[in-house]
Amino acid sequence: SRMQAASTKMSYSEAVAQVRAAAGWRGFFAGLTPSIVGALPARSVYIAALEAVRPRARAACEAAGVDAVTSASVSNAAAGFAAVLAAQLTYCPTDVVTQRLMVADPAKGEKASSVFRSIVASGWTGLYRGLGVSLVANLPGGSVWWGAYGGARALVARQPEAARLP
């Protein structure tokens, strides 16, 4: 994060030296606590959304007369989309706080309290800075992965017992 925020190009060793000089060894763990605290609810929301959407999407596919394999693919893809969306909406504020804590420079008087004051000044929209890019990067992957998984699982389940791998 510090290398990305730097105005000039720096090497890894320069970045390590800069962090160590500015904050000591603790500087390497700046932002870890909010990251862990935010990851747990985001993961829970991810699973909850996945499991809530999948049966509803499957029922809609079956009502439309879609075959079982396609229904499994589509319902899992929709569930993956919803899960990634819900998780990103949950995790994005935590990620913003974490990133700001990682690039704060205690040598310049930037501390956690100043980071939080800047977040308060920017309001709710400031906590969701970068959400669009995260969604563009993660939504397709979640949909494709879960869609492929659901379709493959349905295909395997449809095979006769003798054709299955041991």
KOLTIRO-585700 format. One record per atom (N, C-alpha, C): residue number from 1; y, x, z. Coordinates in Angstrom, 1 decimal, decimal comma. Atoms other than C-alpha are relative to their C-alpha. Layout:
<nodes>
> pos|yy|xx|zz
> NUM|Y|X|Z
...
</nodes>
This chain:
<nodes>
> pos|yy|xx|zz
> 1|-1,2|0,8|0,0
> 1|0,0|0,0|0,0
> 1|1,3|0,9|0,0
> 2|-1,2|-0,9|0,0
> 2|2,4|2,8|0,8
> 2|0,2|0,6|-1,3
> 3|-0,1|-0,7|1,3
> 3|1,7|4,5|-2,5
> 3|0,6|-1,0|-1,0
> 4|-0,5|1,0|0,9
> 4|2,4|1,2|-4,3
> 4|1,5|-0,3|0,2
> 5|-1,3|0,4|-0,4
> 5|5,6|0,6|-2,4
> 5|1,0|1,2|-0,2
> 6|-0,8|-1,2|0,1
> 6|6,9|4,2|-2,9
> 6|0,8|0,0|-1,3
> 7|-0,8|0,0|1,2
> 7|9,8|4,7|-5,3
> 7|-0,3|1,1|-1,0
> 8|0,4|-1,2|0,9
> 8|8,4|8,0|-6,6
> 8|-1,5|0,1|0,1
> 9|1,4|-0,2|0,0
> 9|4,9|8,9|-7,5
> 9|-0,4|1,1|1,0
> 10|0,5|-0,9|-1,0
> 10|2,9|10,6|-4,7
> 10|-1,5|0,1|-0,1
> 11|1,5|-0,2|0,0
> 11|-0,6|12,0|-4,4
> 11|-0,6|-0,6|1,3
> 12|0,7|0,5|-1,2
> 12|-3,2|10,8|-1,9
> 12|0,3|0,8|1,2
> 13|-0,3|-0,9|-1,2
> 13|-2,7|13,8|0,3
> 13|1,4|-0,1|0,5
> 14|-1,4|0,2|-0,4
> 14|1,1|13,3|0,3
> 14|0,1|-1,3|0,8
> 15|0,0|1,3|-0,7
> 15|0,5|9,6|1,3
> 15|-0,6|0,1|1,4
> 16|0,7|-0,2|-1,3
> 16|-1,9|10,6|4,1
> 16|0,9|0,8|0,9
> 17|-0,9|-0,8|-0,9
> 17|0,5|13,2|5,4
> 17|1,2|-0,8|0,4
> 18|-1,1|0,8|-0,3
> 18|3,4|10,8|5,2
> 18|-0,3|-1,1|1,1
> 19|0,5|1,0|-1,0
> 19|1,5|8,1|7,2
> 19|-0,2|0,7|1,3
> 20|0,3|-0,7|-1,3
> 20|0,3|10,6|9,8
> 20|1,3|0,5|0,6
> 21|-1,2|-0,5|-0,5
> 21|3,8|12,1|10,2
> 21|0,9|-1,1|0,6
> 22|-0,8|1,1|-0,4
> 22|5,5|8,7|10,5
> 22|-0,6|-0,8|1,2
> 23|0,6|0,9|-1,0
> 23|3,0|6,8|12,7
> 23|-1,2|0,6|0,7
> 24|1,2|-0,6|-0,7
> 24|0,3|9,2|13,8
> 24|-1,3|-0,7|-0,6
> 25|1,3|0,6|0,5
> 25|-3,4|8,2|13,4
> 25|0,0|-1,5|0,1
> 26|0,0|1,4|0,0
> 26|-2,6|4,7|14,4
> 26|0,6|-0,6|-1,2
> 27|-0,6|0,5|1,3
> 27|-0,6|4,3|11,2
> 27|-1,0|-0,3|-1,0
> 28|1,1|0,3|1,0
> 28|-3,9|4,3|9,2
> 28|-0,6|-1,4|0,3
> 29|0,5|1,3|-0,3
> 29|-4,8|1,1|11,0
> 29|1,0|-1,1|0,1
> 30|-1,1|1,0|0,0
> 30|-1,5|-0,8|10,7
> 30|-0,4|-1,1|-0,9
> 31|0,4|1,2|0,8
> 31|-2,2|-4,3|9,5
> 31|-1,4|-0,4|0,1
> 32|1,4|0,3|-0,1
> 32|-5,9|-4,2|10,4
> 32|-0,2|-1,3|0,8
> 33|0,2|1,1|-0,9
> 33|-5,7|-6,8|13,2
> 33|0,4|-1,3|-0,8
> 34|-0,2|1,2|0,7
> 34|-3,9|-9,5|11,1
> 34|-0,9|-0,2|-1,2
> 35|0,9|0,1|1,1
> 35|-6,2|-8,8|8,2
> 35|-1,4|-0,6|0,5
> 36|1,3|0,5|-0,6
> 36|-9,3|-9,4|10,4
> 36|0,2|-1,4|0,4
> 37|-0,3|1,3|-0,6
> 37|-7,7|-12,4|12,1
> 37|0,1|-1,0|-1,2
> 38|-0,1|0,9|1,1
> 38|-6,9|-13,9|8,7
> 38|-1,2|-0,2|-0,9
> 39|1,2|0,1|0,8
> 39|-10,2|-13,2|7,0
> 39|-1,0|-1,0|0,6
> 40|1,0|0,9|-0,5
> 40|-12,3|-15,2|9,4
> 40|0,3|-1,5|-0,3
> 41|-0,3|1,4|0,4
> 41|-10,5|-18,6|8,9
> 41|-0,1|-0,2|-1,5
> 42|0,1|0,1|1,4
> 42|-10,3|-17,9|5,2
> 42|-1,4|-0,1|-0,5
> 43|1,4|0,0|0,4
> 43|-14,0|-17,3|4,9
> 43|-0,6|-1,4|0,4
> 44|0,5|1,3|-0,4
> 44|-14,7|-20,5|6,9
> 44|0,5|-1,1|-0,9
> 45|-0,5|1,0|0,9
> 45|-12,4|-22,5|4,7
> 45|-0,7|0,1|-1,4
> 46|0,7|-0,2|1,3
> 46|-14,1|-21,0|1,6
> 46|-1,3|-0,8|0,0
> 47|1,4|0,7|-0,1
> 47|-17,6|-22,2|2,8
> 47|0,2|-1,5|0,1
> 48|-0,2|1,5|-0,2
> 48|-16,3|-25,6|3,9
> 48|0,4|-0,6|-1,3
> 49|-0,4|0,6|1,3
> 49|-14,6|-26,2|0,5
> 49|-1,1|0,0|-1,0
> 50|1,1|-0,1|0,9
> 50|-17,6|-25,0|-1,4
> 50|-1,0|-1,1|0,3
> 51|1,0|0,9|-0,4
> 51|-20,0|-27,2|0,5
> 51|0,5|-1,5|-0,1
> 52|-0,6|1,3|0,1
> 52|-17,6|-30,2|0,4
> 52|0,1|-0,5|-1,5
> 53|-0,2|0,4|1,4
> 53|-17,0|-30,2|-3,3
> 53|-1,2|0,0|-0,8
> 54|1,2|0,0|0,8
> 54|-20,4|-29,3|-4,7
> 54|-0,8|-1,3|-0,1
> 55|0,7|1,3|0,1
> 55|-22,2|-32,6|-3,8
> 55|0,8|-1,1|-0,7
> 56|-0,8|1,0|0,7
> 56|-19,3|-34,7|-5,0
> 56|0,1|0,3|-1,5
> 57|0,0|-0,4|1,4
> 57|-19,1|-32,8|-8,3
> 57|-1,3|-0,3|-0,6
> 58|1,3|0,3|0,5
> 58|-22,8|-33,1|-8,7
> 58|-0,2|-1,5|-0,3
> 59|0,1|1,4|0,1
> 59|-22,7|-36,8|-8,1
> 59|0,8|-0,5|-1,2
> 60|-0,8|0,4|1,1
> 60|-19,9|-37,2|-10,7
> 60|-0,7|0,4|-1,3
> 61|0,7|-0,4|1,2
> 61|-21,9|-35,2|-13,3
> 61|-1,2|-0,9|-0,2
> 62|1,2|0,8|0,2
> 62|-25,1|-37,2|-12,7
> 62|0,4|-1,4|-0,4
> 63|-0,5|1,4|0,4
> 63|-23,1|-40,5|-12,9
> 63|0,4|0,0|-1,5
> 64|-0,4|-0,1|1,4
> 64|-21,8|-39,2|-16,3
> 64|-1,2|0,2|-0,9
> 65|1,2|-0,2|0,8
> 65|-25,4|-38,7|-17,5
> 65|-0,3|1,4|-0,4
> 66|0,2|-1,4|0,4
> 66|-25,3|-34,9|-17,6
> 66|-1,3|0,5|0,5
> 67|1,4|-0,5|-0,5
> 67|-28,7|-33,1|-17,4
> 67|0,2|0,9|1,2
> 68|0,0|-0,7|-1,3
> 68|-29,7|-31,3|-14,2
> 68|0,6|1,4|0,0
> 69|-0,5|-1,4|0,1
> 69|-29,0|-27,7|-15,3
> 69|1,5|0,0|-0,2
> 70|-1,4|0,1|0,3
> 70|-25,6|-28,5|-16,7
> 70|0,8|-0,5|1,2
> 71|-0,6|0,6|-1,3
> 71|-24,8|-30,6|-13,6
> 71|0,1|1,0|1,1
> 72|-0,1|-1,1|-1,1
> 72|-25,7|-27,7|-11,3
> 72|1,0|1,0|-0,4
> 73|-1,0|-1,0|0,4
> 73|-23,6|-25,3|-13,3
> 73|1,4|-0,5|0,2
> 74|-1,3|0,6|-0,1
> 74|-20,6|-27,6|-13,5
> 74|0,4|-0,2|1,5
> 75|-0,3|0,3|-1,4
> 75|-20,8|-28,7|-9,9
> 75|0,3|1,3|0,8
> 76|-0,2|-1,3|-0,7
> 76|-21,1|-25,1|-8,6
> 76|1,3|0,7|-0,5
> 77|-1,2|-0,5|0,5
> 77|-18,3|-24,0|-10,9
> 77|1,2|-0,7|0,7
> 78|-1,1|0,7|-0,6
> 78|-16,0|-26,7|-9,5
> 78|0,1|0,3|1,5
> 79|0,0|-0,3|-1,4
> 79|-17,0|-25,9|-6,0
> 79|0,5|1,4|0,2
> 80|-0,5|-1,3|0,0
> 80|-16,4|-22,2|-6,6
> 80|1,6|0,1|-0,2
> 81|-1,4|0,1|0,2
> 81|-12,9|-23,0|-7,9
> 81|0,7|-0,5|1,2
> 82|-0,6|0,6|-1,2
> 82|-12,1|-25,2|-4,9
> 82|-0,1|1,0|1,2
> 83|0,1|-0,9|-1,1
> 83|-13,4|-22,6|-2,5
> 83|1,0|1,2|-0,1
> 84|-0,9|-1,2|0,1
> 84|-11,4|-19,7|-3,9
> 84|1,5|-0,5|0,2
> 85|-1,3|0,6|-0,2
> 85|-8,3|-22,0|-4,0
> 85|0,4|-0,1|1,4
> 86|-0,2|0,2|-1,4
> 86|-8,7|-23,0|-0,4
> 86|0,1|1,3|0,8
> 87|0,0|-1,3|-0,7
> 87|-9,4|-19,5|0,8
> 87|1,3|0,8|-0,3
> 88|-1,3|-0,7|0,4
> 88|-6,4|-18,0|-1,1
> 88|1,2|-0,6|0,7
> 89|-1,1|0,7|-0,7
> 89|-4,1|-20,7|0,4
> 89|0,0|0,4|1,5
> 90|0,1|-0,3|-1,4
> 90|-5,4|-19,8|3,8
> 90|0,3|1,5|0,3
> 91|-0,1|-1,4|-0,2
> 91|-5,4|-16,0|3,4
> 91|1,3|0,7|-0,4
> 92|-1,2|-0,6|0,6
> 92|-2,2|-15,3|1,4
> 92|1,0|0,3|1,1
> 93|-1,0|-0,4|-1,0
> 93|0,2|-15,5|4,4
> 93|-0,4|1,2|0,8
> 94|0,5|-1,1|-0,8
> 94|-2,0|-13,1|6,4
> 94|0,1|1,3|-0,8
> 95|-0,1|-1,2|0,9
> 95|-2,1|-10,7|3,4
> 95|1,4|0,5|-0,1
> 96|-1,4|-0,4|0,1
> 96|1,7|-10,7|3,1
> 96|0,4|0,7|1,3
> 97|-0,4|-0,6|-1,2
> 97|2,1|-9,9|6,8
> 97|-0,7|1,4|0,1
> 98|0,7|-1,2|-0,1
> 98|-0,6|-7,2|6,6
> 98|0,6|1,1|-0,9
> 99|-0,6|-0,9|0,9
> 99|1,0|-5,6|3,5
> 99|1,3|0,5|0,6
> 100|-1,3|-0,5|-0,6
> 100|4,4|-5,5|5,2
> 100|-0,1|0,9|1,2
> 101|0,2|-0,9|-1,1
> 101|3,0|-4,0|8,3
> 101|-0,5|1,4|-0,5
> 102|0,5|-1,3|0,5
> 102|1,3|-1,3|6,3
> 102|1,0|0,9|-0,6
> 103|-1,0|-0,8|0,6
> 103|4,4|-0,2|4,4
> 103|1,2|0,2|0,9
> 104|-1,1|-0,2|-1,0
> 104|6,7|-0,4|7,5
> 104|0,0|1,4|0,4
> 105|-0,1|-1,4|-0,4
> 105|8,0|3,0|8,4
> 105|0,7|0,1|1,3
> 106|-0,6|-0,1|-1,3
> 106|8,5|3,5|12,1
> 106|1,1|1,1|0,1
> 107|-1,0|-1,1|0,0
> 107|10,5|6,7|11,4
> 107|1,4|-0,6|-0,4
> 108|-1,3|0,6|0,4
> 108|13,2|4,4|9,8
> 108|0,3|-1,2|0,9
> 109|-0,3|1,1|-0,9
> 109|13,1|2,0|12,7
> 109|-0,6|-1,3|-0,4
> 110|0,7|1,2|0,4
> 110|10,9|-0,5|10,9
> 110|-1,2|-0,2|0,9
> 111|1,1|0,3|-0,9
> 111|8,6|-2,1|13,5
> 111|-0,5|-1,3|-0,3
> 112|0,6|1,4|0,3
> 112|6,4|-5,2|13,6
> 112|1,0|-1,1|0,2
> 113|-1,0|1,1|-0,3
> 113|9,3|-7,2|15,1
> 113|1,0|-0,1|-1,2
> 114|-0,8|0,1|1,1
> 114|11,5|-6,3|12,1
> 114|-0,7|-0,6|-1,2
> 115|0,8|0,6|1,1
> 115|8,7|-7,2|9,7
> 115|-0,1|-1,5|0,2
> 116|0,1|1,4|-0,2
> 116|8,3|-10,6|11,3
> 116|1,4|-0,7|-0,2
> 117|-1,3|0,6|0,2
> 117|12,1|-11,2|11,3
> 117|0,2|-0,2|-1,5
> 118|-0,2|0,1|1,5
> 118|12,1|-10,5|7,5
> 118|-0,8|-1,2|-0,6
> 119|0,8|1,1|0,4
> 119|9,3|-13,0|7,1
> 119|0,6|-1,3|0,4
> 120|-0,7|1,2|-0,4
> 120|11,1|-15,6|9,1
> 120|1,2|-0,3|-0,8
> 121|-1,2|0,1|0,9
> 121|14,2|-15,0|7,0
> 121|-0,4|-0,6|-1,4
> 122|0,4|0,4|1,3
> 122|12,3|-15,6|3,8
> 122|-0,7|-1,4|0,0
> 123|0,6|1,3|-0,1
> 123|10,6|-18,8|5,1
> 123|-1,4|-0,1|-0,5
> 124|1,4|0,2|0,5
> 124|7,3|-20,3|4,0
> 124|-0,3|0,5|-1,3
> 125|0,2|-0,5|1,4
> 125|7,8|-19,3|0,4
> 125|-0,3|1,5|0,0
> 126|0,3|-1,4|-0,1
> 126|7,9|-15,7|1,5
> 126|-1,4|0,4|0,4
> 127|1,4|-0,2|-0,4
> 127|4,5|-16,0|3,1
> 127|-1,0|-0,1|-1,1
> 128|0,9|0,2|1,1
> 128|3,0|-17,1|-0,2
> 128|0,4|0,9|-1,2
> 129|-0,4|-0,9|1,1
> 129|4,6|-14,3|-2,3
> 129|-1,3|0,7|-0,5
> 130|1,2|-0,6|0,6
> 130|1,9|-13,1|-4,7
> 130|-1,1|-0,9|-0,2
> 131|1,1|1,0|0,1
> 131|-0,2|-16,3|-4,5
> 131|-0,4|-0,2|-1,4
> 132|0,3|0,3|1,4
> 132|0,1|-17,0|-8,2
> 132|-0,9|1,1|-0,7
> 133|0,7|-1,1|0,6
> 133|-1,2|-13,6|-9,2
> 133|-1,5|0,1|0,6
> 134|1,4|0,0|-0,7
> 134|-4,1|-13,8|-6,6
> 134|-0,8|-1,1|-0,6
> 135|0,8|1,1|0,6
> 135|-5,1|-17,2|-8,0
> 135|-0,4|0,3|-1,4
> 136|0,4|-0,3|1,4
> 136|-5,0|-16,0|-11,6
> 136|-1,1|1,0|0,0
> 137|1,0|-1,1|-0,1
> 137|-7,1|-13,0|-10,6
> 137|-1,4|-0,5|0,6
> 138|1,2|0,4|-0,7
> 138|-9,7|-14,8|-8,4
> 138|-0,6|-1,4|-0,4
> 139|0,6|1,3|0,4
> 139|-10,1|-18,4|-9,6
> 139|-1,0|0,0|-1,1
> 140|1,0|0,0|1,0
> 140|-11,9|-17,7|-12,8
> 140|-1,3|0,7|0,5
> 141|1,2|-0,7|-0,5
> 141|-14,3|-15,3|-11,1
> 141|-0,8|-0,9|0,9
> 142|0,7|0,9|-0,9
> 142|-15,2|-17,8|-8,4
> 142|-0,7|-1,1|-0,8
> 143|0,6|1,1|0,8
> 143|-15,8|-20,5|-11,0
> 143|-1,2|0,5|-0,8
> 144|1,1|-0,5|0,8
> 144|-17,9|-18,4|-13,3
> 144|-1,2|0,5|0,8
> 145|1,1|-0,5|-0,8
> 145|-19,9|-16,7|-10,6
> 145|-0,9|-1,2|0,6
> 146|0,7|1,1|-0,6
> 146|-20,8|-20,0|-8,8
> 146|-0,7|-0,9|-1,1
> 147|0,6|0,8|1,1
> 147|-21,4|-21,8|-12,2
> 147|-1,2|0,6|-0,5
> 148|1,2|-0,7|0,5
> 148|-23,8|-19,1|-13,4
> 148|-1,1|-0,1|1,1
> 149|1,0|0,1|-1,1
> 149|-25,5|-19,1|-10,0
> 149|-0,7|-1,3|0,0
> 150|0,6|1,3|-0,1
> 150|-26,0|-22,8|-9,9
> 150|-0,9|-0,3|-1,2
> 151|0,8|0,3|1,2
> 151|-27,2|-23,0|-13,5
> 151|-1,3|0,8|0,0
> 152|1,2|-0,8|0,0
> 152|-29,7|-20,1|-13,1
> 152|-0,9|-0,5|1,1
> 153|0,9|0,6|-1,1
> 153|-31,0|-21,6|-9,8
> 153|-0,7|-1,3|-0,5
> 154|0,5|1,2|0,5
> 154|-31,5|-24,9|-11,5
> 154|-1,1|0,3|-1,1
> 155|1,0|-0,3|1,0
> 155|-33,3|-23,3|-14,4
> 155|-1,3|0,6|0,6
> 156|1,1|-0,5|-0,7
> 156|-35,6|-21,4|-12,1
> 156|-0,8|-1,1|0,7
> 157|0,7|1,1|-0,7
> 157|-36,4|-24,5|-10,1
> 157|-0,7|-0,9|-0,9
> 158|0,6|0,8|1,0
> 158|-37,3|-26,3|-13,3
> 158|-1,3|0,6|-0,6
> 159|1,2|-0,6|0,5
> 159|-39,9|-23,8|-14,3
> 159|-1,3|-0,3|0,7
> 160|1,3|0,3|-0,7
> 160|-43,6|-24,4|-13,6
> 160|-0,3|1,1|0,9
> 161|0,4|-1,0|-1,1
> 161|-45,0|-22,6|-10,6
> 161|-0,6|1,3|-0,5
> 162|0,7|-1,2|0,5
> 162|-47,1|-20,2|-12,7
> 162|1,0|1,0|-0,7
> 163|-0,9|-0,8|0,7
> 163|-44,0|-18,9|-14,6
> 163|1,0|0,7|0,9
> 164|-0,9|-0,6|-0,9
> 164|-42,1|-17,9|-11,5
> 164|-0,4|1,4|0,4
> 165|0,3|-1,3|-0,5
> 165|-41,9|-14,4|-10,3
> 165|-0,5|0,0|1,4
> 166|0,5|0,0|-1,3
> 166|-43,8|-13,5|-7,2
> 166|1,0|0,3|1,1
</nodes>
